[in-house]
Amino acid sequence: MTPRDLRTEWLGTGSGVRLRWRVDLLATAMLTWTHVEVFSRANEAAPWVATGAPVLLVAGTNEYSLDHVAGTETTLYTVALWVAGPTVGDYASQVVGSGGGRYATVQDVRDEGIAAPEHDNARVRKMILKAEAWLERTTRRFFYPRELSLRFGGNGNRILPIHVPLIQIDSVETLSSDWPTDPSNDVALASVQVYNRHLTMGLASDDDRDNPRLILESGSYWPPGRQNIQLTGWFGYTELAPNEEPGETSSGSQVPLSRGDTPPDIKEVAMRLTIRRLPQAGDPDEEDFWTQRHRVSRWKTRDQEIQLLSPKSAGGIVGQFTGDPLIDNIVAQFSAPATGRMV
C-alpha cells in the first residue's frame, strides 16, 4: 500500500515543485490511514521534514498532488501514508526535486562534479531537456508513464499491434467502422487481453514492451478502419524498481500494482549526454575530456598525460550515435524495433 509513482515537476523560481503520486488498494489503505504526508530534505545528509499539511485520502480517488512552493531544484522528496497519533506511515521511494527533466536532474549532474560557477542551474536544465529530447527522438520511445488517448487502425483480426509499450488500459472504444454491423461503442475490457506482463507478471523473456498488443477474445475481431480504435490509459517504456513486485491491483484486472519507472540505464545516458553538451560553449579542452573519457586507459596526472584506447579497443557500437560505446550500446538496446505505424 505504499504510495506509488511519486513524480516531481519543477515549476520555476517562486513556484517551487509540484508532486504527484497515487495510492492503490485505496479501500484497504483507508482502513488504517487517513492522509498522505509529504516529506522533504535539502540533501542526502539532512533529516526528513514534514512539508505542508497532510493530504486527505478520498474514497474513489487514487491520484493526488501537492505544490511545494519553497522547493528548490535539488530538494529530495518522499511520501508516506499517515494517520494522527504515533503510527508511522509506509514510505515511498525518494526522488529528486525536478530541477531538470524526466530522466535527469540538476542534482544528478552536480553529483558528477559539474560545479555551479561554471554552469548555472538554468544552463544545466536547458542541456538536460535537449539531451532528453535527443534520446526520445533517437530511440523513438519515451521512458516514463504517460496518460494518453491514442487512436489505432483496426485490422479485421483479433490481434491489434500497438507499437507503444503498454502500462495500463482504462478504456477501449471503436469510434467509427467499416464493419457493416458494428456501430461505435465501448469494448468491454474483460474481453481484451492486455500485454503488459512485464509489470503484472514480471515477464522479461518475452518482453511485451518490444511487441505491445491487444488481443480480443475468441470469435471477436477489431473492425477495420483508420484511427477507429481509441485506447485511453497509460503508456511508456518503464520497468519495476528493484524493491517492487509485479502484480495486479486485483486478480484479472490487468491493472499493474506499479506503472514502473524510468530504466536506470536511460537515466545514466541522459546524465552523460547532458555532461557532454555542457562544455560546448566553454573550454574546448573540457569538452574533449567529457567526450573522450570512455577511452581513457591511463592517467599521468603530474604531467597531465592521458593515454587513450583506440575506438575499437574501447568496445561497443562506435560512432553509430555519439561515438561513446556506453551511450551508444544503451541507446541501441532501448530503441524501438522497426515495425509498422499507427494508422
N, C-alpha and C positions, 0 to 999 in steps of 0.2 A: 504493500500500500504506500510505499514511498512516493512522494510527488515526483513526476517524471517529466522528461523533455524540457528541463529548465533552460531557457534561452534568453539572451540579452541583446538589446539593441541600443546603440549609442545615439542619443537624440541631439547631442551638441551641448556646448558650454551654456550653462544656465537652465538647461532642460534635463540633464542627467541621463539616466539609464532606464529603459523600460524592460521589465522582466515578465516573461510568460512561462507558464507551466501548466501541467494537467494532473488531475487526480483520478486514477482508475479505481475500480471496485469501490465507488463512492459510497454506496449504501452501507457497505461493511465498514468503511473508514469512519462514517458518521456515527457508528455505534460507540466509538471511543473518542474520536477527535471532533472538535468544533470549528477549528480555524487552521490556516496555514501561516506559519511565521517565517518572515524573510530575515536572513542574517547576512551581514557584510563585514569585510575587513579590508584594511588598506593594503596588506601584503601578506605573504606566507607566514611571517613571524608574529603578526598581530592577532589578538584574540577576536573571535566572532562577536559581533554586536547586533542586537535586535534592531531592525530597520523598519520604521513605520509601524502602524498598527497592524495586528494580525488580520489576515484576510478571511472573512467568514465563508465556511463551506455552505453551499446552497444545493439542495436536493435537485438532481437532474442537470447540474452544471459541472462539467468536467474541466473546462478551460478557465484559467484565472490569469490575472495580470496585476502589476503594480509598478508605478513610476517612482524611482528614487532620484529626486531632483539633485541631491547632494552627491550622487555617484560620479565617479571620475572614469577616465579611460583605462585605468588599471585596477579598479575595485574588483574584489573577488566576492562571489555570492553563493549562498546555498539556501535551501528552503526546507522546512520541516513541518510535519503535522503537529498541531498544538492544541492543548486544552488547558483551561485555567486550573491552577494547582501545581503540585510538584512533578507531575508526569512529564517525562522528556519525550519529545517527538522523534520521528524517524527521519533522518537526514537524507537529502538528495545529494547527488554528486556536485562538487563545487565547480563553478565555471568562472571565467574571467569577464569582468565588465567589458561590454562591447565597445572598445575604442578602435576597432578595425573593421573587419568584415565578417563573413560567415565562418571562415576556416582559420583565420589567424587574427591575432590582436596586437595592439601596440606593445603590450607587455611581453608577448611571445618574442617579438623582435628585440626588445630591450634585454631579455634574458640571454640572447645570443651575443651580447656585447656591443650592440649598436647604441651608442650614448646619445643622450638628448641634445647636447650642444651642437653636434654635427648635423643631426637630423631631428627636427622638432616633431611633435606628435602629428601635426597636420600633414606633414610630408610623408611620414611613415604610413598614416592612414590612407593617403592617396595611393601610395605604391601597393599597399595591401589590396585595395579594391581593383587596381589594374592587374595584379597578379592573379586574383581570383577570377576576374573576367577572362583572362587568357586561359586559365585552367579549365573553366567550363566550356569555353569555345573550342578548345583543342580536344577535350575528351567527349564533347557533345553530351555532357551529363551535368546534373547538379547533385550535391552531396549533403543535403540536409532535408528534413521533412518539409514539404510544401503542400498546403491545402489548395487544391485546384479543381476546376471543372474542365475536362478535356473531351474533345469530340473525335471519334474514330469512325472509319467507314466499315459498315457491316459487309460480310463477305459470303453470306449464304451457308456458312459452315458452323460447326459447334465451337471451334477454337477461334478466338479473336486475339491476334497479336497486338500488344500494347506499345512496345518499343520504349516505354518509360518505366523504370523499376517501380513496382507496386508496394506500397506500405499498407494501405487500408482503403477499402471501397465502402462508401456510405450509401451511395445510390447509383442505380443504372437506369437509364431512360432511353427509349427509342423516340427520336424527335420527328423523324419522317421516314418514309419507307417506300421502296419499290416493290415490297412484298404485298401482293394484292389483298390478302385477308388480315393483315396485321396493322391496325392503326397505331398512332403514337401512344405509348403508355409506359408505366414504370415496370421494370423487370424485378421480380422477387429475388432478393439476394440469396435466399435459401436454394434457389435453382442455379446459382452461379458458383463455380469453383474458382477462388482467387489464389493465384500463385504468388504467395508472399511467404513461402515456407522457411526462408532464411530468418524470419522474425518469429513465426509461430511455432516452428519445429526445430530451428537451429540447423537446418539442412544446408550444407555448403558444397557437397559433392556434385549435386545437380543444381547449380546456383540459379534461382529464379530471377535474380537481377539481370542475368545475361539473356534470359528468354521469358520476359514477363508476358502473361497472357491470362485471359479469362476463358473458361470452358463451361458451356451450358450443359445441363443435364441431358441425358439421352432422349432423343426424339425432338429436341428443340434446336433452332438454328438462329444465328444472327441475321436479321433481314438485310439484304444487300442495299447499298446506297453510299453516298458520300457524306461524311461527317454526320451520320444519322444516329450514332450511338454516343450518348453523353454519360461520362463517368464523373462522379463527384467523390472526392476523397483525398487521400494523402499519397504523395508520390516522392521519389527521390532515392538515390543510391546511398543507403545508410547501413550501419551494422551495429549489432548489440555491443554494449560496453562489456569489459571482462567480468564485471560483477553482476551482469544481468542474465537472467534465464529466459529462454524462448517460451512462448506460451500464448494462449488466447485469453481474453477477458472473461469469456465463458465458453464452455465446451461447444464446439461447432460454430462459434460466432465469426471466425476468420478475422477477428479484430485483434491485433497483437497487443500484448501487455506493454510493450515499448515500441515506439516508432523508430528506435535506433538513433544513432548519432553519426557525425562525420567520421569516416575512417581515419585513424591516426596517421596513416601514410599520406593522405590528402592534406591534413593539417601541416605535416612536415614539409611537403612540397610547396604549399602556399607560403610558408615562412621563408623557405630557401629562395623562392622566386622573388619575394619581396626584398630580401637582402641583396640579391644580385642587381636589382633595379636601383636601389638607393644610391650607390656611389656614382651613377651615370652622369649626374650633373655636377660632380665634385672632382676629387682626386682620381686621375686615371690609374695610378698605381694601386689605389684601394679597390677600384673596380676590377682590375686584373686579379688581385688576390682572391676576391669573393667568387669570381667566375672560374678560377683555375684551382681552387684549394682541394677539390676532389682528387687532383692528380699529384698532390704533394706526397713524396715518399721520404724526404729527409729535410730536416731544418738544421741550419748552422747559424744560430742567432747572433753570435758575436760579429760575424762578417756579413750578416743578413743574407746568407746564401740559402737558396731554396732549390732542391732538386725535384724535378717533376717526372712522373711516369709518362710514357708515350700514351696517346689516346687509346691505343689498342690494349696496352697493359692495364690501363685503368678499368677496363671491362665495360660491359653494358652496351647499350644502343647509342653509339657515339654520333652526335650530330643530327639525329633524327628530329629532335625538338630544340634542345638547348645546348647540346654538347656535354652536359653533365650526366653521366650514366645513372646516378642515383635518381635524379629528377626524371630522366627520360624513360627509365625502366618502369617507374611507378605510373607515369602518365600513360605509357603503352598498356600497362596492366589494367588500368581503370577506364580506358577508352571504350565507348560503346561499340559493339560489333556492327559491321556494315550490313544492315538489314533494311527492310522497307521503311516507308514513311507513313505518318498519319495521313489519311485521305478523307 
